[in-house]
Amino acid sequence: MDEKLNSSGERLGGYSADIITMEHLHRYALTFPYIKNKKVLDIACGEGYGSYLMSSITAEMTGVDINEKVIQTATAKYKRSGLRFLSGSALKIPMPDASVDVIVSFETLEHLSEHDKMMLEFKRVLIPGGLLIISTPDKLNYSDKTGHKNIYHLKELYLHEFRSLLSQYFLAQRVSYQYSGLFSVIIPEQATGIHSVYSGNFSQINDTNESKAPFLVAFASDKHLPEQTTSHFYIDQLLESLLKETADDIRSTFSYRTGHFILNPLKWIKKLISK
């Protein structure tokens, strides 16, 4: 299967060994203990790879996206029994009431300003006591502290706003924190076991429990939430890819190219002498 697709804005359009890909794959991996033999909706499914991965263990898998062209591409590319793709909005989901056991909604919330309307739609299509697994950037750590402004995001939420939104529509909710570097880690709040987080430089080492995770991943339901452990995700080729990228950046600098130009004749002289 050809894994290469063109990216379109915020959509992850093709596989590559990078941090963004790892973050996305980890979120989908997180769903696996909770979706086996379930009817699952992947809202704002994008290119469809996540729906396809989950469909390997679901009873029924429906990917919905507002972009009709993307849905056509996903339908043509990803085929499996029980998997389908539909064109539709998170504000008007093209599915009957109480028709799915689990809704997966990754990096969708921030692209809409009508969050309450979105939650009402989620509640409508979920069975009573159904499970929502949802992620969104934390405005504090993703935008405020970095100065980053994502032009595709219409309404980002702070942690307390995200928690408040979920609690208005679900009796139980739990927020986890996603960090990434050479691997991705998702740590649920009130996780069992001891987790120490350190940061610092040559001047000072800090030990803090304050969350600085750029992404939030939440479980919400009107029933008791399932157990969740701290999870890690890694891509074998990521370190190799990052090292190559660093080497390519160094080779493109003026100082490297100047040094290479100066030393190149000496390399030829050394070869002649050694013969």
C-alpha positions in Angstrom: 0.0 0.0 0.0 1.4 3.4 -1.0 1.9 5.4 2.2 2.6 8.7 0.5 0.0 11.4 0.2 0.2 15.2 0.0 -0.4 17.0 3.2 -3.2 19.5 3.3 -2.9 22.2 5.9 -3.5 20.6 9.4 -4.0 17.1 7.9 -1.3 14.5 8.3 -1.1 13.4 4.7 1.6 10.8 4.5 3.8 8.6 6.7 7.2 10.0 7.7 9.4 9.2 10.7 8.9 12.5 12.5 7.5 13.8 15.8 4.1 14.9 14.5 3.5 11.5 13.0 4.5 9.8 16.2 2.1 12.1 18.2 -0.8 11.2 16.0 -0.1 7.5 15.9 0.2 7.4 19.7 -3.3 8.9 20.2 -4.8 6.2 17.9 -2.8 3.5 19.7 -4.2 4.7 23.0 -7.7 3.7 21.8 -7.0 0.1 21.2 -7.8 -1.3 24.7 -11.3 0.4 24.5 -12.6 -0.2 21.0 -12.4 -4.0 20.4 -15.6 -5.3 18.9 -17.2 -1.9 19.4 -19.0 0.5 17.0 -16.6 3.4 16.6 -16.8 6.9 15.1 -13.6 8.7 14.1 -14.8 12.3 13.7 -12.6 14.6 11.5 -10.8 11.4 10.4 -8.7 13.3 7.8 -6.8 11.0 5.3 -8.3 7.9 7.0 -5.2 6.1 8.3 -6.4 6.2 11.9 -9.8 4.8 11.1 -8.1 2.1 9.1 -5.8 1.1 11.9 -8.7 1.0 14.5 -10.9 -1.0 12.1 -8.6 -4.0 12.5 -10.3 -4.7 15.9 -13.6 -2.9 15.8 -17.0 -4.3 15.0 -17.9 -1.3 12.8 -15.7 1.7 12.0 -16.9 4.9 10.5 -14.6 7.8 9.6 -16.2 11.2 9.0 -14.6 14.3 7.6 -16.0 17.6 6.2 -13.7 17.4 3.2 -15.4 15.4 0.5 -12.2 15.0 -1.6 -10.4 13.6 1.4 -13.2 11.1 2.0 -13.0 10.0 -1.6 -9.3 9.4 -1.2 -9.7 7.5 2.0 -12.5 5.3 0.6 -10.3 4.4 -2.4 -7.2 3.7 -0.4 -8.4 2.0 2.8 -10.6 -1.0 2.4 -11.6 -3.5 5.1 -14.8 -5.2 6.1 -16.8 -3.0 8.5 -14.9 0.1 7.6 -16.6 3.1 5.8 -16.0 6.8 5.3 -18.7 9.5 5.2 -18.6 13.2 4.4 -20.0 15.3 7.2 -19.3 17.9 9.9 -18.7 17.4 13.6 -21.6 19.8 14.1 -24.0 17.7 12.1 -22.8 14.1 12.1 -24.4 11.9 9.4 -25.3 9.1 11.7 -28.4 8.0 13.7 -29.0 8.7 17.4 -27.3 6.3 19.8 -25.5 4.5 17.0 -21.9 4.2 18.3 -20.1 2.9 21.4 -17.0 5.1 21.2 -16.2 8.4 19.6 -12.6 9.3 18.8 -12.0 13.0 18.1 -8.3 13.9 17.8 -7.2 17.5 17.2 -10.7 18.6 16.1 -12.1 20.8 18.9 -9.7 23.7 18.3 -10.8 23.9 14.7 -14.3 24.9 15.7 -15.7 27.7 17.8 -19.1 26.0 18.5 -17.9 23.6 21.1 -21.2 23.1 22.9 -22.9 22.2 19.6 -20.2 19.7 18.9 -20.6 18.1 22.3 -24.4 17.8 21.9 -23.8 16.0 18.6 -21.4 13.6 20.3 -24.0 12.9 23.0 -26.6 12.3 20.4 -24.8 9.6 18.4 -23.2 7.9 21.5 -25.1 5.1 23.1 -26.0 5.8 26.8 -22.8 5.4 28.8 -20.7 5.5 25.6 -17.1 6.6 25.7 -15.5 9.8 24.2 -11.7 9.8 23.6 -10.7 13.4 22.6 -7.5 15.4 22.3 -6.7 19.1 21.8 -3.8 21.4 22.3 -3.4 23.1 25.7 -3.5 26.8 24.9 -1.1 27.7 27.7 1.7 25.3 26.7 1.0 25.1 23.0 0.4 28.8 22.2 1.0 31.2 25.1 4.3 29.9 26.3 5.7 29.4 22.8 4.3 32.4 21.0 3.1 30.0 18.3 -0.1 31.0 16.5 -1.8 28.3 14.4 -3.9 29.9 11.7 -6.1 26.9 11.4 -7.2 27.0 15.1 -10.4 28.9 15.7 -10.7 28.4 19.5 -8.1 26.8 21.7 -8.8 25.9 25.3 -6.9 26.1 28.5 -6.9 23.0 30.7 -9.6 24.3 33.1 -11.8 25.3 30.1 -11.4 21.8 28.5 -12.2 20.1 31.7 -15.2 22.3 32.3 -16.5 21.7 28.8 -16.3 17.9 29.3 -17.9 18.0 32.7 -20.9 19.8 31.4 -21.8 16.9 29.1 -20.3 13.8 30.8 -20.6 12.6 34.4 -17.0 11.3 34.4 -13.9 12.7 32.7 -10.1 12.2 33.0 -7.5 14.4 31.3 -4.1 13.0 30.3 -1.0 14.9 29.3 0.9 14.2 26.0 4.6 15.1 25.7 6.9 14.2 22.8 10.5 14.2 21.8 12.4 11.0 20.7 9.2 9.2 21.9 5.7 10.2 22.8 4.3 9.7 26.4 0.8 10.1 27.6 0.4 10.4 31.3 -3.1 10.3 32.9 -3.8 12.5 35.8 -3.8 10.6 39.1 -1.7 7.9 37.4 -0.7 5.0 39.5 3.0 4.9 40.4 5.5 7.7 40.8 6.3 10.0 37.9 9.1 12.5 38.2 9.5 15.3 35.6 12.8 17.1 35.4 13.9 20.1 33.3 16.8 22.5 33.3 20.2 23.5 31.9 23.8 23.8 33.0 22.8 26.3 35.7 19.9 24.6 37.4 17.8 21.4 37.5 14.1 21.7 38.2 11.9 19.0 39.6 8.3 19.9 39.1 4.9 18.3 38.9 3.5 21.2 36.9 2.2 20.0 33.5 3.9 21.6 30.5 2.4 19.2 28.0 1.4 20.8 24.7 -1.5 18.3 24.1 -4.3 17.1 26.3 -6.1 13.7 25.7 -9.3 13.1 27.6 -11.6 10.2 28.3 -15.2 11.1 29.1 -18.4 9.0 29.7 -21.5 8.9 31.8 -20.3 5.6 33.2 -17.2 4.7 35.3 -14.1 5.4 33.2 -12.0 2.4 32.2 -8.5 1.9 33.6 -5.7 3.8 31.9 -2.0 3.5 32.3 0.9 5.7 31.3 1.8 4.8 27.7 4.8 5.4 25.4 5.1 5.3 21.6 8.2 5.4 19.5 9.2 5.2 15.8 12.3 3.1 15.1 13.6 5.4 12.4 13.0 8.7 14.2 16.5 9.2 15.7 18.1 8.3 12.4 15.8 10.7 10.6 16.5 13.6 13.1 20.3 13.0 12.9 20.2 13.0 9.1 18.1 16.3 9.2 20.7 17.8 11.5 23.6 16.7 9.2 21.8 18.1 6.2 21.3 21.5 8.0 25.0 21.6 8.8 26.0 20.9 5.2 23.7 23.7 4.0 25.4 26.3 6.1 27.8 28.8 4.5 30.7 27.9 6.9 30.4 24.2 6.1 30.3 24.9 2.3 33.3 27.3 2.6 35.3 24.8 4.6 34.5 22.0 2.2 35.6 24.2 -0.8 38.9 25.0 0.9 39.7 21.5 2.0 38.6 19.7 -1.1 42.0 20.2 -3.0 43.9 18.9 0.0 41.9 15.7 -0.1 42.9 15.2 -3.8 46.6 15.8 -2.9 46.4 13.3 -0.1 44.9 10.7 -2.4 47.7 11.3 -5.0 50.4 11.0 -2.3 49.0 7.7 -0.9 49.1 6.0 -4.4 
